[in-house]
Amino acid sequence: MGEIAGADSVSGTEPGTESGRAHPVDQTLPPVKTLTSGLQHVAAMYAGVVAPPMIVGPALGLGAKDTAFLMGASLFTAGLATLLQTVGVWKIGARLPFVNGVSFAGVTPMIAIGKDRGADALPVIFGAIIVASLLGFALTPYFSKLVRFFPPVVTGTVITLIGVSLLPVAFNWSQGGDATADGYGSTRNIGMAALTLVIVLALRKLLRGFLQQISILLGLVVGTVVAVPMGMTSFDAIADADPIGFPTPFHFGAPQFETAAVISMCIVMLVCMTESTADMLALGRIVGRPADERTIKGGLRADTLGSALSPLFNGFMCSAFAQNIGLVAMTKVRSRFVVAAGGVILVLLGLSPVLASVIALVPLPVLGGAGIVLFGSVAASGIQTLATAALEKGENALIVAAAVGIGLIPIAAPGFYDAFPKDLMVVLDSGISTGCVVAIVLNLAFNHLGGKGRRDDGAGTGDGTEPDRRETVPAPAAAGSH
């Protein structure tokens, strides 16, 4: 049955159940339910989609208007990638209720690429994403056979490092975002961040269902309302934004290709492909259509092709959003066309700069308070994955210790690699990239080479996959591990 279901999910056809009805994944729902359920998916992922450009933009020295442009582009490209996954074209797309958006894994490496370059870094970043994505697309037929080299001990380590690497961004926002500005680190800024954090946690605890899913968004709204009379909110970005606007292709310049940047983004692509594979396995079991090799290939093709097209419209690398998988499990709405409707909504949001720039109303301290939960839950997701990694077996605990330790160097000791060649800094300045490489190499050394401990490289699976490792994880209020 798994083979039949998987094949159907790639071809887009379903012979039907015993009662002659289409599989719930392929069923179309009434328009109102399709729209409202699609909006719920958008609400659950919105903060995660706009957070990466909100981090990268200011880090590269972009103003509010250009940062808002990046946010709109990210919404637009996330919508296109989601449509590619759910509706599919040819052998591209998992044809599951699978949401795609900007990956958090690329944030730190992109900032490292852009160090001391300012806005001129974006063409280099986009060029690296295009090359890494096209290489990923070419490797897709073979990647499913390499999944055993990316067991939970590797993926859990990397996801944890993603969250931990992003937490300093939230702390900087909480202080005010600009270390040279008056009031940076003031009790007012930190107090506002703390208040927002408390609001988000309280809403998450008290609300249920859909409202609980958007607790971070609600927390941002409440925090912003409180900040308005305190003079902490700026309306400049909305005032300068156009009601309607298409993301101009290569708005920041034609893509440029630098070897070190390409290598760094290739590592990010491997991380994204690994995460997406695990997410497809989990989602397939949740919706009752197990993801076989053909389904995974189709899904990874959509991931990589969507990422390759994204820089054309000034977007970043795309991958699966894990919190939306939890949303499917909670609501029991399994139709892929519901998620496709969410993709259409994302595209429309991306075509309206004024809507995309609304998030720019949120003061940085308010974002910082919510960001602690947003990025902390990414790290928590990694820890949950590590819980399935059989750390008591073989040298798995040692693998995690070494990879996390080396991955934390850029955070704990920012000047550690200052004496190294500048070209290497693009990779070394990213704890995610270095931690991922160390985890992969040590996993190969301890769990694969010489035939020793082959079944100790995950939760006793030996194949490096954990099909249901996320089924029991509720949809986080954050961007998941992206």
N, C-alpha and C positions, 0 to 999 in steps of 0.2 A: 504493500500500500504506500510505503514511503516513496518508492521509486515512481509510482504512478502519479502521486500527488506532486512530487517535485517536478516531474516532467510537465505536468499540466500548468504548474505555476510559471514555467518558462514560456510555454507556447501560448499561454493566455486563454486556454480552453479548459473546460472542466466537464467531464462526462456526466457529472451529477452524482448525487447520493442515491441510496437505494430507493428513495421516494421520488426520484426523478428531478429533484430540485438542485440548483447550482450550489456549489460549496459556498459557505458564508463569506469567504474571502472574495468571491466573484459576484456576490449579490449586490444589487443597487437598492438603496434605501429611498424612502420618500424625500423629496427635495428639502423640506424644512429640517428633517433629522440629519440629512447629509450635510447641510450648511452649518447647523449648530455643532454637530460633532466635529466637523472640520475646523471650526473656529476654536473648539476646545484644544485640538492638537496644536494650532497656531499659538494659543495662549500658553500652553505648556512649554513650547520651545522658543518663544519670542525673545525672552531675556538671554537665552543661550546663543541665539543667532546674532544679536546686536552686540553682545559683550566683547567678542574678539576684535571687531573693528574699533570699538570704544577704547580698547586697551592699546592696540597697535597705532591708531591714528595719533593720539597725543604723544605716544612714545617716539614717533617719527617727527614730531613737531608740527603736525597738521592743525589747522584752526578748526573752529566749531563747524563751519560750513562744509569743509572737505571731509571731516570725520562723519558728519551726517550723510554726506554723499556715499561714503564707504558703507555705512549702515544700510542705506537703501539698496546699494548694489548687493550686499550680502543677503538681504531679504529676497531680492529678485532671483539671484542665482540659487538660493536654497529652494525656492519654489520650483525652478526648472529641474533641479536635481531630484526633488521629490516626485515630480511628474514622471521623470525618466524611470524612477524606481517602481512606481505604482502602476502606471499605464504601460510603460515599456515600448521599445521599438526593436524589432527583429529579435536577436538573442541578448538584448541589453535590458536589464531590469529584473529584479527579483519577483515582481508582480505580487508583492505582499504589502500589507499596510505599514510600509517602511518609510520613515521620515528622514530626510537628509538635510544637513545644515553645516555651517562653518565649524570646522574641527578646532577644539581648544589645543590639540596637540601641536599645531603649527604656530601658536602665539609666541612662545618664548624663542623658538628658532628664527621667526620673522623679525622679532625685535633685535636679535643678535645680528642678523643680516643687515638691518638698517642702522646699526650703531654708527654714529658720527656721519651718517649720510643724509639724514633728514628725509624730506619728501622724495628726493632722488632715489631712495632705496626701493620705492614701490615697483618701478620697472624691473629691477633685479629680482625682487620677490616674485613678481608675476611670471617672469621668465623661468625661474627655478620651479615654480608650481606646474607650469605647462610641461616642462621636460619630465619632472618626476611623475606626473599624472599619465603622460603618454607611455612612459616606461612601465608604470603600474598596469595600464590597460594591456600592454603586450605580454606582461607576466601573468595576467589573470588565469589563463588556462592551466598554468603550472602551480599557481600559488596554493590552491586547495590541497596539493600534494605536499606542501611545505608547512602546513598548519601545525603539524606535530612539533615543529621547532619553535612554536610560539605558545607554549602551555600557560596555564594560569600563573605560574611562578614568574613568567616574563611579562605577560600582559598586565597582571596585577601590580607589578613593580612599576611599569611605565605609567599606568593610569594614576597610581599614587603620586608619582613624581610630577605628573601634569598638574594635579591639584595643588601640591605643595609649592611648585614653582610659580603658580599664579597668585598664591596668597599674599606675597609682598605687594602686588599690585593693589589688592583690596586695602592693605594697611596704608599705602601711599594715598589712595583716594580718601580714606578716613581722616587723614591729616590735612587734606585740602588739595592734593594732587600736584601742586607746584611748590617745590622746596624754597624757591626764591621769593615767593609771594608773602605779603604780610598776613599774619594769622595762621601760617602753616604750623600744624601741630597744636593749635590752640585748644583749650578745653571746650570751646563752642563747637569746633569741627568734630572733635572726637566724641563729644557728647551727642551730637546729631547722629553720628555713625552708630553709637551704642543704642540710641533710641530706636533707630531703624532696625537694628539687629533684633532688639526685643520685640518690636512690632511684627517682624517676619516670623519669629519663633512662636509668638502668641497666636497669630493667624493660622500657622501650620498646625498648632495644637487644637484650636477651637473650631476651625472650619472643617467641612466634610465635602467629599466629592469634587466637583468641578472647581469650587471656590478654593479648596485646599490645594489643588493643582496649580493655581495661579497666585499662591500666597506671596511669592516674591514680587510679582507685579503689583499686587495690592499693597504690599509693604512699601514699594517704591512710590506709589501714588500717595499714600498717607504721609510718608516721610517728606515728600515734596510739598504737599499742602501745608505741613507744619513749618517748612523752611521758607515759604513765601513771605509771611509777615516779618521774618528775621532778615530779609534782604539777601538771602543766599541763592535765589533762583534767577537765572538769566533767560530772557526770551529772545535773545539775539539770533539764535540758530533758526527758530521758526519764522522770525521776521524776514530773514534772508532767503528762506526756502521757497521754491516754486510749488504750486499745487500739483502740477503734473510735470513729469520729466522722465525721459528715457536714460538709463545709465549709458552715457556716451562710451563706446568702445575705446579702450586704451586712453581713458581720460587723463591719466598721469604720465603718458608717454609710451612709446613702443617697448615691448619686453626686451630685457637684456639678459644675457646668459653668462653667468660666472660659475666656474667649476665648484668652488667651495659651497656656494649657495645651493647649487643643484644637489650636491651630496647631502647636505643638511635636510633638504626637503624630500629627498628620496627616503631617508630614514623615517621622516614623518609619514610619508605615504605607506611604508610598511606597517607602521603603528596603526594607521587608519584602516588599512585592509584587514589587519588582524582583528581589530575591534569590530568592524562591520561583519566579519565572518562569525564571530561569537554572537553578535546581536541577531543575525539571520537564523542561526541555530536555535536560539532562545525563542524568537518570534515564531518560527515555524512550528515549534511544539505548542506554543500558547494558542495559535489559531487553528491547530489541528491539521496543518499541512506541512509535515516535516521537510526541512530544507535539505535537499540532496546536493550532490556535486554540481549539477546543472543549474540549480537555483542559485547556489553560491557564486558560480561563475557569472550568471546574469546580473546578480546584485553588485558584484565587484566591478563588472564592466560599467554599470551605471555610476557607481562611486567615482571611478577613475575618469570616465568620460565627462561627467559633470564637473569634476575638479579641473579637467583640462580646458573646458569651455568657460569656467568661472572667471579666470583672469581677463578674458575678452571683455567682460562687462565689469571689470574692476572688483571682482570677488575673490575670496580665498578658497583654500582646499576644503572640500566637503566630505563628510562621512556620516554614519548613522547617529541618531539621537536616541540614547538608551531610555530616557524618561518617557518617550512616547510609546515605547514597548510596554512599559509598566502601565501606561494609560489604557492601552488596548486590553491588557489583562484585567484591569479594574472595571472598565466599562462593558467588556464583553462585546463591543462593537468591532467586528472583524473585517468589515468590508474595506477593500483597498481603495474603493472609489471615494470613501469618506476622507481618507488621507490625501487622495488626489485633489479633492475639493480644498483641503487645507493648502496644498501646493499652489492652486490657483489664487487663493487669498494672499499668499506670500508674494506672488508675482505682482498682484495689484498693489500691495503695500510698497513694493520696491519701485513701482512706477509713480509713486506720489511722495516726493521728497519731504513735503510738509508733514505727512504722517510719519515717515521714517525718522524725522528730526524731533518728534515729540519727546523721545527719550532724552534728548539733549537738555530738556527742562530740568531734569533731575540733577540736583547739586552733587558734586563728587563725594562729599561726606556721606550722603544718603546712599549713593552707589556703593561706597566702601562698606557700610554696614551690611547691606544685602550681599555684597561680594564675598564677605566672610563665609556666609552660608553657601553661596553659589559655588565658590571654588573649593570650600571645605568639603562639600558633598561629592565633588569629583574625587578628592583624595579618599573619602569614605568609600566610594564605589570601588576604588582600587584595593582598599583594605578588605572589603567584602570578597573581592576576587581572590586575594591572597589567602583568605580563609579556606578556599577550596584547593589550595596548592600543595597540600600534604607537606607542610614545612618540617614535620617531624621525620620525614624520610630522606635518606641520602644527604646530599649537601644543599638542599633547597634553601634552608635558612641562611646558609653562607652566601648563596647566590643573591638573595634579597639584600643581605647586609652590605655586600660589596657594591652592588648596583645602586642602592639608595644612597650609600655613603658618597660614592663618586658623583652621583647625580645631584647631590646637595652642594657640591663645591662652589658652583657659580653663585649660589644664594648665600651660603655661609661665609665664603671668602671670595668676594667679587674680583679681587686683583690677583688671584692665584695663578692664572695663566698669562699674565701680562708679558712675560719674557718670551712667549711662544710666537712663531710666525703669525702675521695678521690673518693669512688665509685660513689657518686652522681655527681661529677664534670663532668663526661662524658656527662650527660644530661644538667646540669646547665651551663656549659661553652658554650653550643650551644644556641644562642638566637633563632634559628629556632625551636629547639625542645621545649624550654620553652614557646615561643610565641604561638606555635601550640597548646600545651596543654591548655594554658590559654584561647585561643580563642574558643576551642572546649567546655571546661567546662562552660565558660560564655554564649556561645550560647545555650547550653542545659538549663542552669539555667534561662535565660531571655526569650528564644523563644520557648522552648518546655515543660518544666516542668510546671504542673498546667494548661496546655492548654491555657496559655496567650501568645498572640502575635505570634501565629503559622505562620501567613502569613507575619510576619515582619522580617523573618530571611534571606531574600535575596532581590531580586528586586520584591517583591510581589508574588513570585512563591510558597512559602510555602514548596516546595519539595527540596529546597537546590540546585537546578540545574539551570543553565542559558545556555540553549542550544546554543544560538548564541552570547554569550558574547564575543567571539573572532573572529566572522566572519568579523567584521568591523575593526579589528585591522590589519594593514599591517604587513607583515613579518619583524620583527625587524632584525637589522644587528647582533644582539647578539645571545646568545644561548637560548634565550627565558627564561623561568622560570625554567631552569634546571641546 
